[in-house]
Amino acid sequence: MRRKPIELAAVATAAVPGLTPTAVSSAPDDPADFDSALLLDSEGKQWRVRSPRHAEASARLETEFMVLRAFAPGVRAELPFLMPTVAGTVRQGALSTFVYSHLAGTTRSVEELTAGSEGLAKEIGAALAAIHDLPQALVSNADLPSYTPNEFRQRRLNELDQAATTGKIPPVLLRRWEHALEDVSLWRFNPCVVHGDLHEDNLLVEGERVTAVTGWTDLRIGDPADDMAWLVASNEQSFVDSVLRHYTSSRRDAPDAHLLRRAALSAEFALAQYLVKGLAAGDQAMIAEAEDMLASLAEDITEHGGQPISVEPLPQTVPAVHVEPVPQDENAGTTGVPSAALAAEQISGLSGAPSADAMPSVHVTPIPVDAVPAPPSRESGAPGNAERGAPAERSGEVDAVQEAGGDSGTAHAADGGNRITPPAALSADDTSTAALKIVDAKSH
């Protein structure tokens, strides 16, 4: 249940002894997690009250309390802005309410900040650089989360899987985010101290100067792009470029080339995280708001492409192919197989396929075979000549070959003229009938 500012003022008096509020007003904060109020006491001092709405938010405030205690005076003195100081706390059941001493400056909307001067852009860039250059021991000594680039990428992939199971994320966004998270070249950065919840409501501005940074509930070692997401989401590229330029010149380590790409991904993915948080809390208003923002983002990306978030271009989807059944030939009978003429006609009609006339034909020439002389009839020859193959006539064939080959080969008879040797000019590889040995069966 949401608490009214007057109720928070009453809680503050219990947290800070001697505090006498004379005026109270609501303060901007994350409405899903906290109720906040600004107090004015009898001495003219201002105070800020933050009360968690659930156990997780209370744990975040307790974490912030430990973080603020870890910032020693020497560390705070090097920062170009002020940090909150906890003045008192009250525990009510499982929830703890914190009261902070007031800091100078007021919050401004994103539109007001991005419409600011070059001096304001320089102040924001310097504040971001100071946070990211904080010693990492500050985080590790407080047992706060620390992620390597690959661990951080895998954590986001797990969150994407969780969001996909809701069935409420447009497919175009799932495909876009998954491709970016699997693009390993995008996730090569040097981890540093990250504020983790930086946005316009946690920046206090006075004139053209950033006076204080609040909301230190998600301090960690991770991707510096997370602190840039709120800037990239403004779509004021000139202001973003100006902040990035001053940020780069103020940092000890040069930022990586893909910082703004990951910041754009973080800004888009925050909508999915907001949806999952609403579903977990059972808040129908949050769920409806998240679905509307996701649908609007998907429509914008489909129409305009969105901001680049991947190094490798997103593969284009292949359009669906419509396949029509091939009509059967009436002469094919019951087999259902189209005739060859019909198949050739259909193939020649396809786009990109050559017609039957354009296909080269193959001409096969038969190998000539020497005519075999007919054997003499049984009536005119000796009774055994038909079975023995007429050696006298075959001897004449060899003589003809010898005359055609001239002196290059010789023929002679052996074993009584029954075995004939072919000319020497015919090699062993020759497969013509003239290269075969003919043996009279009678001699064996």
N, C-alpha and C positions, 0 to 999 in steps of 0.2 A: 504494500500500500504506500502510495506517495505521501511524503510528509510536507506540510506547509511550512513556509519560512518562519512563522511565529512559533511553531513547534520546535524547529531547529534552534531558535534563539533560546528557548527554555532548556534544551539539552546543553547548549554552550555554557550556560551559567553553572551547570553542574560540572563541566569539564574544566573550566577556568575559574578558580575561586576569586571573588571580588569583581567579576565582570558584571556590569549593569547595562544591558542593551537599552538604547533609547530609540533606535530606528532599525528596521530590517527590510530587506528586499531579496528577491530571488536572484541567483547567480547562474550564469550559463555553465552547463556541465553535460556529461553524457547521460541523457535521460533514462537510458536502459539500465544504468548501473548505479547512479548516484542522485541524491537530492542535495542541492547546495543553496546556501544563502549568504548574504553579506550583512554584517552587523556594524552598527555605530554605537560606541559606548558613551558613558557620561563624560569622559575626558576627551572626546573627539577622535579616539583611535578606531580603526576599522579592523574587523576580523572576518575570517572566512570559515564557514562550517560545511563539512562534507559528510554525508550520512549514506552508507551503502544500502542498496535495496535487496541484496541477496548475499549469500555466504561467499561466493567467489569475489564479488566486489569488495567485501570486507577484507578478504585475504590480500587483495591488491593494495588496499590502504595500509595494511600492516606491513606489507613489503616496502611500500614507499617510506613508511616511518623508519625502517631499518636503513634504507638507501640514504635518506636525508641525514641520519646520524653518522653514516660513513663519510660524508663530505666534511672533512676536517676544515677548520678555518683557513688553513693555508691553501687548500684546493679551491675553496669558494672565492678566495681573493684573486685567483688567476682567471676567473670567469668574467666575461664582459656583461653579465646580467646577474640579478639576485635570484636566490632560491628560497622556497618556503621554509618556515621554521614551525614545528609543531608546538603549540602552546598548551595543549591538553587533550585528553581523550576520555571517552566514557564508553563502557561496554554494556550493551543491553541485549541480554540473551547471547545469541551467537554472532551478533553484529557489533562492530566498534565504530563510533562516530568520532571524528577528529576535528579539532579547532586549530586554525593556523593564524599566525600574525599576518596582518594585511600587508600587501606589497603595493607599491605605487604603480600606476598605469591601469589601463582598461583593455578589455578585449575588443577586437574589431572583426568584422566579417571578412571572408576571403575576398569579396569584391572590393572592400575598402583597402585591404592590404595590397592587392595587385594593382590598384589604381594609385598607389603611393609613389613617392619620388625614388630617384636612384639611391638617395641616402638611406631610405628604409630598406631597400633591397640589399644594400651593403650590410646593414645591421642584422638582417635575418641570415645572410650568408655567413657572417662572422659568428653568430650564435650557434649555427649548425656545426661549423668547423670546430668551435671550442668544445662542444659536446663530443664529437667524434674523435677528438684528440685527447680525451680524458684517459688517464692510465687504466689499463685493463685490469690491473690488480684491484682496483676499486670495486669491480664487479665480482671477480673471482673470490675475493676475501669475504664478500657478503653472501656467497653461495647462490648467486643469481645465475640464470641460464646463460650458456655460452654455446655457440654453434659455429662449426666450420662451414665453408660454402656448400659442400656436398650435403652435410647434415641439414642445413637450412633448406636446401632444394628438396630433399627427401621429405622434410616436415611439411612443406607446401604441397607436395604430391599426395601425402596422406590426407591433408585437409581437403584437397580437391576430390579425392575418392569419397570422403565423407559427404561433401556437398553434392556429389553426383547421385548418391543414393537417395536423396530427397526427391528426385524426379522433377525438381522445379527450376533447374538451371537450363537455359536455352542451349541446344546442341552446338550452335555456332560459338558460344562462349566456352563450352567445355573443350571443344576442339582447339580453339585458339589458345587457351591457357595450358592445355596439356602439351601442345607443340612447344610453347615457350619454356615450360618446365623441363622438357626433355632436350632442349638446346643447351648442351653442356658449355659451349663457348660463352653463353650469356652469364654463367655463374662463376666467373673467374674474378674474384675481388678479394681485397684484404679485409678480414673481419675487424671491426672496431666497436667501441662503446656506442650503443644506440639508445636514444631516449625511448623509442618503442611506441609512444602514444602522442607524437607531436602533431598538432594541428592548430588552427587559429584560436581555439578556446583556451589553449595552454600557453599562449604568447600574450604578455602584457606590454602594451605600447603606450608611450607618452610622447606626443609630438612625432618626431621621425626617429625615435630611439626605442629599441627593445629593452625594457627595464627589468623584466623578470620572465622566467620559464617555470611553469608549474606542471603538475600531473606526472610525477616520476614513478608511476606504479608499474611500468613494464620495462625498466632498465635492464639491459642485457648486452651481450657481445654477439654481434650478428651483421646483417647487411645494412650498410648506411643508406641504401635506397629507400628503406622503410620510412625514414624521417623526411623524405622528399615527396612521398606519395600525395600528401594534401596539396602541395604546390602544383604538381603535374596535373592533378584533377581539376585545377582552376581553368585549364585551357588558355591561360594567358602566357603564350610562349615567350614574348619579349621580357616579361617580368621574371619568368623561370630562368631564362638565359642570363639575365642580369644577376640573379641570386647565385646561380651556378658559377658564374665568373668570379664573384667575390668569395664564394665558398672555396673555390679551387686555389685562389691566391692566399687564403688564410690558413689552409690546412698544411700540416707538416708532411703528410703523405699525399701524393697526387692521386685523385680519384680515378677509378677505372673508366674506360670509354663507354661502357654500357650502363652507367648509373641511372640515367633517365629512363632507359627502356625498362629496367626492373622496377623503377618507381611507378611507371605507368601500369605495369602488371600488378603491383601491390595495390594501387588505387582501384583497379577494376576488381581484383579478387576480394577486396574489403566488402563488396556487396554480397558475395557468397558467404563470407564469414558472418555478416550481419543477419543473413537469412538463417543460417544454422543456429545462431544465438537465439533468434526469435522462436524457432521451432523447439529448442531445448527449454525455453521459458514458457512456451505455450501462449505467447503474446500474439494474438491474431492481427493486431495493428502493425506490429513490427514485420510480421510475415507478409502482409499485404503491401506494405511500403517497400520491402526488399524485392518482392516479385515485380512491382511496377518499375523500380529502378533497373532491375536486370533486363526486363523486356525493353525498356528504353535504350539501354546500352546495346543490346543485341540488334535492335533496329538501326541504331546509328552505325554500328560496325558493318552491318550488311549493306547499308546504303553508301557509306563514305569510307569504310575501311578501318577507321579508328587509328589510334596512335600506334606507331611501331613498337612492338614489345619483344620481337625475336630477331636474332641475328640472321638465321637462316629463314628464307621466305617460306610462308605457309603453303604446302602443296595444294594445288587446285583440285577441287572435287571433279571426278569423272562423271559426265552425264550418263544417265541410264540408257542402255541399248534396248530398243524394242525389236524383238525377234518374231517374225511372222512364220507360221507353219508353211512348209512347201506343199503345194497342191499335188495330189496323186494323179498319176497317169491312168486314164480309163483302161488302157491296154495292159496295165500292170497286174491285173487280176486281184487276188486277195492277199498278195504278198505285201502290198503297201509300199513297194520300192518304185520310185519314179523311173521312167524310162530314160535311157541315155540321151535321147534327143531333147527331152524336156529339161534334164539337168544341165545340158550344155547351153540351152537357151537361157535358163535362169542365171547361170554363172556369167554368161556374156553380158547380161543386163545389169549386173551389180556395178556400183560405182567403184572405179579404180581397178576393176578386173578386165583383162584383155579379152576381146571377142574371139570367137572360134576362128574367124578368118585371119586374125592377127597372130594366132599361135603358129610357130614354125612347125612344119610337118617333118617327120623322120622317114627317109627313103631307105629301104632295106634292099640291098642287091644280093641275090643268092650267089654262093660260090660255085663256079662251074666245075662240073665233075666229068672226067673223061668217060666217054661211052665205053661200056664193056661189050666186047663182041659176043654175039649170041653163040652158044655151043652148037656144034653140028648135030643134025638130027640122028636119031638112032638108026634110021634106014640107010643113010649114006655113009656113016662112019663105022669104024670097028666097034664091036660090042662094048669094049671097056673104055673107049675114048671119052664118053660123056662123064663117067665117074672120075677119070683121071685128069680132066681139065684140059685135054688137047695140048700137050706140050709142044708139038710142032708149030701150032699157030702162035702160041705165046712167045716162042723163040723168034718168030717173025716180028712181033711187036717190039721186042728188045732191039732187034737189028735196026728197026726204024728209028728208035730213040737214039741208037748209036750213030746212025747217019746224020740225025739232026744235030747231035752234040759234037760231031767232028772228032778231033783227036783228043778231046777233053775226057773221054771215058771209054772203057772197053767192056765188052761182054764176052763171057766164055761159059761154056757148059761144063758141068761137073756131074759125076756119078751117072755117066751115060747120057748126058744131055737133059736130065730131068730137073736139075737145080739151076736157076738163072740168077746171076749177080747183076744188080742195076749199075748204071754208070757211076763213076767216082764223083762226078760233078754234083750229083744229088746228095745232099748232106743227110745226116741222121735225123735232123729236125724236120725234114721235109715230110709232110703228111699226105702228099699226093699218092695215088695208087701206083705210080711208077716206081715208088721207093720201097714197095713191099716185096719181101721174098716169097716166092711161090715154090712150094716143095711138093713134089709128086708123092702122093700117098703110097704109091706102089713100091718106091725105093725103100720105104720104111716098113 
